[in-house]
């Protein structure tokens, strides 16, 4: 008991006791040393391009647009005629579809000009005919042509240039004399590259300096005209008698081109091309030379826009080639439908 009492007395006296501690710090004399800063980063001169990449691309696009002119037109025309069985007058159900594409590209830099054109026309119609006593609706081709051309030219003097013209024409599908010939197994009249035409010439081109009358005249004292008949099974030989598949003629050619648009929105456009070839010699591939007669091809196209996407097209072509047919050939067509035009200028 006495021990416990003594411990309690000591615990009560400890908070009142003061504690003292003494700390001594010795002075340290440190020697002063000079501080040197070093730059270990390697420096090099860098040329700063003040022009941004976007600005360079924009200038490149501007130069490309100045040198290139693109004109593209696509037409899709068609008609549908239908009659019921109870119709009081005679009539046949018919469907007509015509697709037309025209592309013009001109590249110009300095004295050099390159003009490329491409056009394609293809039309089908469906009507009812009598096949072995049975009425059947058959598809019949009525328009078919592929035309490509290229013309590199170099400026000579004012409004005059010299260069070459190369043109190629053929068709897509086989053609027949009358409806039902294909179904009856009759002989075809034409086919791809039967006929095919290639015209090449070297000469001079004159451009009339008038915006109101944009006429271009090409005079070629050196010209070549080739006719191909790769399908010998056609009923017409197009001046290429078997066993030959091609015929070449040498001579001269003249071509006139006119293309003008009227109205603020280009509601009327007239395009015409007149090409004439006069052969001095023929049978170059067979070494049998003889004088030939002129060939004439005159195309006229009128585009009349009712709205931005609806137009009427009138197409007229005159063609004369005595080696193929001794009479003047005429083709005319009137169509209404959808149209799309793109121009970069």
Helices and strands as residue ranges (DSSP letters): H 2-14, H 53-67, E 68-81, E 94-109, E 112-131, E 134-157, E 160-170, H 181-184, E 194-207, E 215-229, E 246-262, E 268-282, G 284-286, E 295-305, E 310-321, E 325-343
